[in-house]
Amino acid sequence: MNLTERSFPPRPTVLAQDLLKPQIRAGDWVIDATAGNGYDTLFLAECVGASGRVLAFDVQEAALVAARERVEEMPWVEFFHQSHGEMAEHAAAASVAVVMFNLGYLPGEDHALTTEVNETLEALKAAQGLLKPGGLLSVICYPGHPSGAVEAAAVEEWMAGLPALGWRVAKYGALGTRRAAPFLLLAAKGAQATGSASA
Ligand SMILES: C[S@@+](CC[C@H](N)C(=O)[O-])C[C@H]1O[C@@H](n2cnc3c(N)ncnc32)[C@H](O)[C@@H]1O
């Protein structure tokens, strides 16, 4: 592995896709909880292929327009102009292989329209129940601004509680940066995982 200045430390967005890609199978059901500009939506759509299904959520029309354009020829992607807190309306419990969250605001749009800590925690609990055994939950947090820092701390605390319920959890991020660097949290649901969407 060649660790150049451009590639190390890896950006959490790149790392998340690199870690998830080998785990996703053609035909899987997966969820993009924060569609944004659609980069993760496209990534997921390519991984699962036409026999799979991608459910993508965003509360901003501008995001949905951008994300839809990116997967125009991929009818196995379905968009919801709805909060990710509602994701359990659209998939059965224990049926989903991967749920991706990339928190924060839509680049280029109003920075005040950001993910919100209580809504995010609700959505994470929903994802917890939707993932099948062996499923993966990835969350990119942005502690570099005040509301992002509160959200990142709450999400990390929630994720750190999962191992007691039979999950494996890891945190990846750069250290020693001028501002708190974004980090990736990745959780794998064990075969014997307990706890429900409301846990
Ligand atoms: C950092 S961007 C996501 C980037 C995206 N994953 C990509 O690949 O381009 C965060 C997105 O979360 C969306 N968002 C904020 N609150 C939300 C909510 N409650 N439910 C779903 N999406 C939300 C924002 O509108 C924004 O588009």
The ligand as a MOL file (V3000), in Angstrom:
LIG
                    3D

  0  0  0     0  0            999 V3000
M  V30 BEGIN CTAB
M  V30 COUNTS 27 29 0 0 0
M  V30 BEGIN ATOM
M  V30 1 C -23.0490 15.2300 4.0660 0
M  V30 2 S -24.5530 15.2270 3.1660 0 CHG=1
M  V30 3 C -24.5870 13.5670 2.5040 0
M  V30 4 C -23.6360 13.3150 1.3570 0
M  V30 5 C -23.9860 12.0940 0.5410 0
M  V30 6 N -23.8690 10.8460 1.2710 0
M  V30 7 C -23.2070 11.9930 -0.7590 0
M  V30 8 O -22.6300 10.9410 -1.0500 0
M  V30 9 O -23.2070 12.9820 -1.5000 0 CHG=-1
M  V30 10 C -25.7890 15.1000 4.4440 0
M  V30 11 C -27.2040 15.0690 3.9050 0
M  V30 12 O -28.0740 14.6850 4.9840 0
M  V30 13 C -29.3310 15.2670 4.7080 0
M  V30 14 N -30.1990 15.2210 5.8830 0
M  V30 15 C -30.2750 16.0750 6.9310 0
M  V30 16 N -31.2090 15.6700 7.8100 0
M  V30 17 C -31.7540 14.5270 7.3010 0
M  V30 18 C -32.7670 13.6390 7.7310 0
M  V30 19 N -33.4130 13.8270 8.8980 0
M  V30 20 N -33.0600 12.5660 6.9530 0
M  V30 21 C -32.3910 12.3450 5.7930 0
M  V30 22 N -31.4220 13.1600 5.3310 0
M  V30 23 C -31.0970 14.2360 6.0710 0
M  V30 24 C -28.9660 16.6770 4.2470 0
M  V30 25 O -30.0420 17.2610 3.5380 0
M  V30 26 C -27.7280 16.3930 3.3770 0
M  V30 27 O -28.0780 16.2860 2.0250 0
M  V30 END ATOM
M  V30 BEGIN BOND
M  V30 1 1 1 2
M  V30 2 1 2 3
M  V30 3 1 2 10
M  V30 4 1 3 4
M  V30 5 1 4 5
M  V30 6 1 5 6
M  V30 7 1 5 7
M  V30 8 2 7 8
M  V30 9 1 7 9
M  V30 10 1 10 11
M  V30 11 1 11 12
M  V30 12 1 11 26
M  V30 13 1 12 13
M  V30 14 1 13 14
M  V30 15 1 13 24
M  V30 16 1 14 15
M  V30 17 1 14 23
M  V30 18 2 15 16
M  V30 19 1 16 17
M  V30 20 1 17 18
M  V30 21 2 17 23
M  V30 22 1 18 19
M  V30 23 2 18 20
M  V30 24 1 20 21
M  V30 25 2 21 22
M  V30 26 1 22 23
M  V30 27 1 24 25
M  V30 28 1 24 26
M  V30 29 1 26 27
M  V30 END BOND
M  V30 END CTAB
M  END
